[in-house]
């Protein structure tokens, strides 16, 4: 007989200790999911899982560790990522590998490990946090644009593979969200463009978003909450932009 713990649906959120990931994790917990929090830093907590997703195979091991502890994984939110801004001719290969590995390779590994259990139970949700840059491009973001376009393609392909198994796969494509990652981008953009902080926010970042405001992390979490629900069972293989109208241009 299954224990009550093994019957409760479990969600894994990568990069869950800060920014968008922490808000999504809190929302899913409020929705009644048992949440496994992942990040790379050390932390002593029963629901925390440390893994360096830059290491080959770490994503698969992370999922295996969650399943070993809780008996199942029902919702996978691939949120971990990195950003580097530089002209392509000056883009360091190490930075390219960092952005690609965290955004795309690690997501692939986690999905590969999570899908069999989801299919076996006939229910699962894969939610990939992509970006508006998974749909369009910007200069000086070759690695990020390539990785997020790849993540969108991965989402679509996986959705088709598991379409009859009660498992969905979707990509959320946010515009600029005020997070520590975006704060770092502001500094990088200041250097690349030779502009002040205020000018970068006004003329580079929010110039793309007709609403002229940053997207709030809570808005991303609300969408993730819906995609993780039974009400979203017919939504799969989609890219959902939440970008203040950026990609409507």
PyMOL commands that set and color helices and strands:
alter all, ss='L'
color gray80, all
select helices_A, chain A and resi 4-7+19-30+58-70+88-90+93-121+132-134+142-161+180-193+197-208+217-227+230-232+246-248
alter helices_A, ss='H'
color red, helices_A
select strands_A, chain A and resi 10-13+34-39+48-50+75-78+124-129+167-174+239-242
alter strands_A, ss='S'
color yellow, strands_A
deselect
rebuild
show_as cartoon
